[in-house]
Structures are given as structure tokens and as C-alpha cells.
Amino acid sequence: MKKMLIAAIATLAVVVAVPVSAFAANGEITVVSGTVRAGGTPVSNADVDVSCNGHVQSDMTNGTGGYVVQFPAADCPTGATVTASATKGGATGNNSGTANQIGGTKLNVAVVDVDVALPEMGTIVGGIAALGAGAAFMVVRRKQQSGPNL
């Protein structure tokens, strides 16, 4: 049942996208579409905001990570900068491109989980190495100050 629902949604998206691309060729609308992925895997149910010339359209990704939004050509003309931002849970990502009314604008977005509460692994390893070096220095220095044991 779930596969049939996904197939029906995908078919509907294609049926809608084909006439939309025909209108885009006439300059009436600008279509922005793409796929949201995390580590190469499509992300479903991610929130996507697409902005162009101060105008914002939103969508939620489908089961294959795809999204589609439309702008009136006056709001998002050919050559304008388009930015797509995706979020799902704590993961975020964005991508920018140039609006193209003929054939639409494709902006794929990779979402990355960024946890600001934990320092980077390099910082942890560097701190441990510095503490180890300091301890080794103190041991060598102490031996030098105590002099030779006779």
C-alpha cells in the first residue's frame, strides 16, 4: 500500500511538472525543483524554503527527497539568484543557483547534522595531545632538576 501511495504521488508530480515546464518556456512562471539528501540518501518530509528576490515558496520533500516550488516570472525572473534551504530535525543545508525559466531551475540540497554542543574531534585530540606533552615535559624537567642518582 505504501509503495502504491509513493508511486501515485510520483506520478502526480510528473503530471504537474510537465505542464509547469511548458508554462516556464513562455516566461510565465519559474519552477525550482531538486532533491534533498543526507549522505547520499534521499530525505523525506524535510521542510524546504526557496527564496528568490525576497519572495519565498515552501514545500515538504516527498518519499524520494524531491521538492518543487513555483514563482510568477515577475517575482523570480531569469538570472535572479535562487536559494533553497532544507531542514529536518537538527539537520540543515542550503544551495544557491541562477533562475532559469526555460527548463526550470534544479537545486539539490545536502542536509548536514551540525551539533554545536560538542567540540570538533580535532579540538579534543589536540587538547589531549597538549596535556600529554605538558605532562611529559614536567617529568623530564623534574628529572633534570633532581640531578643524577649516584
DRENPA-3360 file (N, C-alpha, C; in nm, 2 decimals, always signed):
BEGIN
1 = MKKMLIAA = +0.08/-0.12/+0.00/+0.00/+0.00/+0.00/+0.09/+0.13/+0.00 ~ +0.19/+0.12/+0.08/+0.28/+0.24/+0.09/+0.35/+0.26/-0.04 ~ +0.39/+0.16/-0.11/+0.46/+0.17/-0.24/+0.36/+0.23/-0.34 ~ +0.24/+0.19/-0.34/+0.14/+0.24/-0.43/+0.12/+0.39/-0.41 ~ +0.11/+0.43/-0.28/+0.09/+0.57/-0.25/+0.21/+0.65/-0.30 ~ +0.33/+0.60/-0.28/+0.45/+0.67/-0.33/+0.45/+0.68/-0.48 ~ +0.41/+0.57/-0.55/+0.40/+0.57/-0.69/+0.30/+0.67/-0.74 ~ +0.19/+0.68/-0.67/+0.08/+0.77/-0.71/+0.13/+0.92/-0.69;
9 = IATLAVVV = +0.20/+0.95/-0.59/+0.25/+1.08/-0.56/+0.35/+1.12/-0.67 ~ +0.44/+1.02/-0.70/+0.54/+1.05/-0.80/+0.48/+1.07/-0.94 ~ +0.37/+1.00/-0.97/+0.30/+1.01/-1.10/+0.24/+1.15/-1.10 ~ +0.17/+1.19/-0.99/+0.11/+1.32/-0.99/+0.21/+1.43/-1.00 ~ +0.33/+1.42/-0.94/+0.43/+1.52/-0.95/+0.48/+1.53/-1.10 ~ +0.49/+1.42/-1.17/+0.53/+1.43/-1.31/+0.42/+1.49/-1.40 ~ +0.29/+1.46/-1.37/+0.18/+1.51/-1.44/+0.18/+1.66/-1.42 ~ +0.20/+1.71/-1.30/+0.20/+1.85/-1.27/+0.33/+1.92/-1.33;
17 = AVPVSAFA = +0.44/+1.85/-1.32/+0.57/+1.91/-1.37/+0.57/+1.93/-1.52 ~ +0.52/+1.85/-1.60/+0.52/+1.86/-1.74/+0.45/+1.98/-1.79 ~ +0.32/+2.01/-1.75/+0.26/+2.13/-1.79/+0.33/+2.26/-1.73 ~ +0.39/+2.24/-1.61/+0.46/+2.36/-1.55/+0.58/+2.40/-1.63 ~ +0.65/+2.30/-1.68/+0.77/+2.33/-1.77/+0.73/+2.39/-1.90 ~ +0.61/+2.36/-1.95/+0.56/+2.42/-2.07/+0.53/+2.57/-2.05 ~ +0.47/+2.60/-1.93/+0.45/+2.74/-1.90/+0.58/+2.82/-1.88 ~ +0.67/+2.75/-1.82/+0.80/+2.81/-1.79/+0.87/+2.86/-1.92;
25 = ANGEITVV = +0.85/+2.78/-2.03/+0.91/+2.82/-2.15/+0.85/+2.95/-2.21 ~ +0.73/+2.98/-2.17/+0.66/+3.10/-2.21/+0.70/+3.22/-2.12 ~ +0.77/+3.20/-2.02/+0.81/+3.30/-1.93/+0.71/+3.34/-1.83 ~ +0.61/+3.26/-1.81/+0.50/+3.30/-1.71/+0.54/+3.26/-1.57 ~ +0.61/+3.15/-1.55/+0.65/+3.11/-1.41/+0.79/+3.06/-1.41 ~ +0.85/+3.06/-1.29/+0.98/+3.00/-1.27/+0.96/+2.88/-1.18 ~ +1.01/+2.76/-1.22/+1.00/+2.64/-1.14/+1.13/+2.61/-1.08 ~ +1.13/+2.58/-0.95/+1.26/+2.54/-0.88/+1.23/+2.40/-0.82;
33 = SGTVRAGG = +1.31/+2.31/-0.85/+1.30/+2.17/-0.80/+1.43/+2.12/-0.76 ~ +1.43/+2.01/-0.69/+1.56/+1.94/-0.65/+1.53/+1.83/-0.56 ~ +1.64/+1.77/-0.51/+1.63/+1.66/-0.42/+1.71/+1.69/-0.30 ~ +1.66/+1.66/-0.18/+1.73/+1.68/-0.05/+1.79/+1.54/-0.01 ~ +1.92/+1.54/+0.01/+1.99/+1.42/+0.05/+2.07/+1.44/+0.18 ~ +2.09/+1.33/+0.25/+2.18/+1.33/+0.36/+2.28/+1.21/+0.34 ~ +2.40/+1.24/+0.32/+2.50/+1.13/+0.30/+2.46/+1.05/+0.17 ~ +2.40/+1.11/+0.07/+2.36/+1.04/-0.05/+2.23/+0.97/-0.04;
41 = TPVSNADV = +2.16/+0.97/+0.07/+2.03/+0.91/+0.09/+1.92/+1.02/+0.08 ~ +1.82/+1.00/+0.00/+1.71/+1.10/+0.00/+1.64/+1.12/+0.13 ~ +1.61/+1.24/+0.16/+1.54/+1.27/+0.29/+1.40/+1.31/+0.27 ~ +1.31/+1.23/+0.32/+1.16/+1.25/+0.31/+1.12/+1.34/+0.42 ~ +1.01/+1.41/+0.40/+0.95/+1.50/+0.50/+1.04/+1.61/+0.55 ~ +1.13/+1.66/+0.47/+1.21/+1.77/+0.51/+1.14/+1.90/+0.46 ~ +1.15/+2.00/+0.54/+1.09/+2.13/+0.51/+1.19/+2.21/+0.42 ~ +1.14/+2.26/+0.31/+1.23/+2.33/+0.21/+1.17/+2.47/+0.19;
49 = DVSCNGHV = +1.25/+2.57/+0.20/+1.21/+2.71/+0.17/+1.30/+2.75/+0.06 ~ +1.24/+2.81/-0.05/+1.31/+2.85/-0.16/+1.28/+3.00/-0.17 ~ +1.39/+3.08/-0.18/+1.37/+3.23/-0.19/+1.43/+3.28/-0.32 ~ +1.36/+3.38/-0.37/+1.41/+3.45/-0.50/+1.36/+3.59/-0.49 ~ +1.45/+3.68/-0.50/+1.41/+3.83/-0.50/+1.32/+3.87/-0.38 ~ +1.35/+3.81/-0.27/+1.27/+3.84/-0.15/+1.14/+3.77/-0.14 ~ +1.11/+3.69/-0.23/+0.98/+3.61/-0.23/+1.02/+3.46/-0.19 ~ +0.94/+3.40/-0.11/+0.96/+3.27/-0.05/+0.85/+3.17/-0.08;
57 = QSDMTNGT = +0.88/+3.06/-0.13/+0.79/+2.95/-0.15/+0.84/+2.83/-0.07 ~ +0.74/+2.75/-0.02/+0.78/+2.64/+0.07/+0.72/+2.51/+0.02 ~ +0.79/+2.40/+0.05/+0.74/+2.26/+0.02/+0.80/+2.17/+0.12 ~ +0.74/+2.05/+0.12/+0.79/+1.94/+0.20/+0.84/+1.83/+0.10 ~ +0.95/+1.77/+0.13/+1.00/+1.67/+0.03/+0.91/+1.54/+0.04 ~ +0.91/+1.48/-0.08/+0.83/+1.35/-0.09/+0.92/+1.23/-0.05 ~ +0.87/+1.11/-0.07/+0.94/+0.99/-0.03/+1.07/+0.97/-0.09 ~ +1.10/+1.04/-0.21/+1.23/+1.03/-0.28/+1.31/+1.15/-0.25;
65 = GGYVVQFP = +1.27/+1.24/-0.16/+1.35/+1.36/-0.13/+1.33/+1.47/-0.22 ~ +1.23/+1.46/-0.31/+1.21/+1.57/-0.41/+1.12/+1.68/-0.36 ~ +1.14/+1.80/-0.42/+1.05/+1.91/-0.39/+1.04/+1.99/-0.51 ~ +0.93/+2.07/-0.52/+0.90/+2.16/-0.64/+0.83/+2.28/-0.59 ~ +0.87/+2.40/-0.63/+0.80/+2.52/-0.60/+0.79/+2.60/-0.73 ~ +0.70/+2.69/-0.73/+0.68/+2.78/-0.85/+0.67/+2.93/-0.81 ~ +0.73/+3.01/-0.89/+0.72/+3.16/-0.87/+0.66/+3.22/-0.99 ~ +0.58/+3.33/-0.98/+0.55/+3.40/-1.10/+0.68/+3.46/-1.16;
73 = AADCPTGA = +0.69/+3.46/-1.29/+0.81/+3.51/-1.35/+0.85/+3.65/-1.31 ~ +0.75/+3.73/-1.28/+0.78/+3.87/-1.23/+0.85/+3.87/-1.09 ~ +0.82/+3.77/-1.01/+0.88/+3.76/-0.88/+1.02/+3.69/-0.88 ~ +1.04/+3.61/-0.98/+1.17/+3.54/-0.99/+1.21/+3.52/-1.14 ~ +1.26/+3.63/-1.20/+1.29/+3.63/-1.34/+1.42/+3.55/-1.37 ~ +1.44/+3.52/-1.49/+1.56/+3.45/-1.54/+1.69/+3.54/-1.50 ~ +1.78/+3.47/-1.44/+1.91/+3.54/-1.40/+1.91/+3.58/-1.25 ~ +1.79/+3.57/-1.18/+1.79/+3.60/-1.04/+1.85/+3.49/-0.96;
81 = TVTASATK = +1.90/+3.53/-0.84/+1.96/+3.42/-0.75/+1.85/+3.36/-0.67 ~ +1.86/+3.22/-0.68/+1.76/+3.14/-0.61/+1.83/+3.06/-0.50 ~ +1.78/+3.06/-0.38/+1.84/+2.98/-0.27/+1.74/+2.89/-0.21 ~ +1.78/+2.76/-0.20/+1.69/+2.66/-0.14/+1.75/+2.62/-0.01 ~ +1.67/+2.62/+0.10/+1.72/+2.58/+0.23/+1.63/+2.46/+0.28 ~ +1.69/+2.36/+0.33/+1.62/+2.24/+0.38/+1.65/+2.21/+0.52 ~ +1.55/+2.17/+0.60/+1.57/+2.13/+0.74/+1.49/+2.01/+0.77 ~ +1.55/+1.92/+0.86/+1.48/+1.81/+0.91/+1.54/+1.78/+1.04;
89 = GGATGNNS = +1.46/+1.79/+1.15/+1.52/+1.77/+1.28/+1.63/+1.87/+1.30 ~ +1.75/+1.83/+1.34/+1.86/+1.92/+1.36/+1.95/+1.93/+1.24 ~ +1.91/+1.87/+1.13/+1.99/+1.88/+1.01/+1.95/+1.99/+0.92 ~ +2.04/+2.07/+0.86/+2.01/+2.18/+0.77/+2.11/+2.18/+0.66 ~ +2.07/+2.24/+0.55/+2.15/+2.26/+0.44/+2.09/+2.36/+0.34 ~ +2.18/+2.41/+0.25/+2.12/+2.50/+0.15/+2.21/+2.50/+0.03 ~ +2.15/+2.55/-0.08/+2.22/+2.56/-0.21/+2.17/+2.68/-0.28 ~ +2.25/+2.74/-0.37/+2.20/+2.86/-0.45/+2.23/+2.83/-0.59;
97 = GTANQIGG = +2.16/+2.90/-0.68/+2.18/+2.89/-0.82/+2.11/+3.01/-0.89 ~ +2.11/+3.00/-1.02/+2.05/+3.11/-1.10/+1.92/+3.06/-1.16 ~ +1.82/+3.15/-1.15/+1.69/+3.11/-1.20/+1.69/+3.10/-1.35 ~ +1.63/+2.99/-1.40/+1.62/+2.97/-1.54/+1.48/+2.93/-1.58 ~ +1.40/+3.01/-1.65/+1.27/+2.98/-1.67/+1.25/+2.87/-1.78 ~ +1.34/+2.86/-1.87/+1.34/+2.75/-1.97/+1.40/+2.63/-1.91 ~ +1.32/+2.53/-1.89/+1.36/+2.40/-1.83/+1.36/+2.40/-1.68 ~ +1.34/+2.51/-1.62/+1.33/+2.52/-1.47/+1.47/+2.53/-1.41;
105 = TKLNVAVV = +1.47/+2.55/-1.28/+1.60/+2.56/-1.20/+1.61/+2.44/-1.11 ~ +1.72/+2.37/-1.12/+1.74/+2.25/-1.04/+1.84/+2.28/-0.92 ~ +1.79/+2.27/-0.80/+1.88/+2.30/-0.68/+1.87/+2.18/-0.59 ~ +1.97/+2.09/-0.59/+1.98/+1.98/-0.50/+2.04/+2.03/-0.37 ~ +1.99/+1.98/-0.26/+2.04/+2.03/-0.13/+2.09/+1.91/-0.04 ~ +2.20/+1.92/+0.02/+2.25/+1.82/+0.11/+2.23/+1.87/+0.25 ~ +2.16/+1.80/+0.33/+2.14/+1.84/+0.47/+2.25/+1.77/+0.56 ~ +2.30/+1.85/+0.65/+2.41/+1.81/+0.74/+2.36/+1.83/+0.88;
113 = DVDVALPE = +2.39/+1.73/+0.97/+2.35/+1.74/+1.11/+2.47/+1.81/+1.18 ~ +2.45/+1.93/+1.23/+2.55/+2.01/+1.30/+2.51/+2.02/+1.44 ~ +2.59/+1.97/+1.53/+2.56/+1.97/+1.67/+2.67/+2.07/+1.74 ~ +2.62/+2.19/+1.77/+2.71/+2.29/+1.82/+2.75/+2.27/+1.97 ~ +2.68/+2.17/+2.04/+2.71/+2.15/+2.18/+2.84/+2.07/+2.20 ~ +2.88/+1.99/+2.10/+3.01/+1.92/+2.11/+3.12/+1.98/+2.03 ~ +3.24/+1.99/+2.09/+3.35/+2.04/+2.01/+3.39/+1.94/+1.90 ~ +3.46/+1.99/+1.80/+3.51/+1.90/+1.70/+3.61/+1.80/+1.75;
121 = MGTIVGGI = +3.62/+1.69/+1.68/+3.71/+1.58/+1.72/+3.86/+1.63/+1.72 ~ +3.89/+1.72/+1.63/+4.03/+1.77/+1.62/+4.06/+1.85/+1.75 ~ +3.97/+1.93/+1.80/+3.99/+2.00/+1.92/+4.01/+1.91/+2.04 ~ +3.93/+1.81/+2.05/+3.95/+1.71/+2.16/+4.09/+1.64/+2.15 ~ +4.12/+1.59/+2.03/+4.25/+1.53/+2.02/+4.37/+1.62/+2.04 ~ +4.36/+1.75/+1.99/+4.46/+1.85/+2.02/+4.48/+1.88/+2.16 ~ +4.37/+1.89/+2.23/+4.37/+1.91/+2.38/+4.44/+1.80/+2.45 ~ +4.41/+1.68/+2.42/+4.47/+1.56/+2.48/+4.62/+1.56/+2.45;
129 = AALGAGAA = +4.65/+1.59/+2.33/+4.80/+1.59/+2.29/+4.87/+1.69/+2.37 ~ +4.81/+1.81/+2.38/+4.88/+1.92/+2.46/+4.90/+1.88/+2.60 ~ +4.79/+1.82/+2.67/+4.81/+1.78/+2.80/+4.92/+1.67/+2.82 ~ +4.92/+1.58/+2.73/+5.02/+1.47/+2.73/+5.16/+1.53/+2.72 ~ +5.18/+1.63/+2.62/+5.31/+1.69/+2.60/+5.35/+1.77/+2.73 ~ +5.26/+1.84/+2.79/+5.29/+1.91/+2.91/+5.33/+1.82/+3.02 ~ +5.26/+1.71/+3.04/+5.30/+1.61/+3.14/+5.43/+1.55/+3.12 ~ +5.46/+1.52/+2.99/+5.60/+1.46/+2.96/+5.70/+1.57/+2.99;
137 = FMVVRRKQ = +5.68/+1.69/+2.96/+5.78/+1.80/+2.98/+5.81/+1.81/+3.13 ~ +5.70/+1.81/+3.21/+5.72/+1.82/+3.36/+5.80/+1.70/+3.41 ~ +5.78/+1.58/+3.36/+5.85/+1.46/+3.41/+6.00/+1.48/+3.37 ~ +6.03/+1.52/+3.25/+6.17/+1.53/+3.21/+6.23/+1.65/+3.29 ~ +6.17/+1.76/+3.30/+6.22/+1.87/+3.38/+6.25/+1.84/+3.52 ~ +6.16/+1.76/+3.58/+6.18/+1.72/+3.72/+6.31/+1.63/+3.74 ~ +6.33/+1.54/+3.64/+6.44/+1.45/+3.64/+6.57/+1.53/+3.63 ~ +6.57/+1.64/+3.54/+6.68/+1.72/+3.52/+6.72/+1.80/+3.64;
145 = QSGPNL = +6.62/+1.85/+3.72/+6.64/+1.93/+3.84/+6.69/+1.84/+3.95 ~ +6.65/+1.72/+3.96/+6.69/+1.63/+4.07/+6.84/+1.59/+4.06 ~ +6.89/+1.60/+3.94/+7.03/+1.56/+3.92/+7.05/+1.41/+3.91 ~ +7.17/+1.36/+3.88/+7.19/+1.22/+3.86/+7.19/+1.15/+4.00 ~ +7.14/+1.03/+4.00/+7.14/+0.95/+4.12/+7.27/+0.87/+4.13 ~ +7.35/+0.89/+4.23/+7.48/+0.82/+4.25/+7.47/+0.72/+4.35;
% end
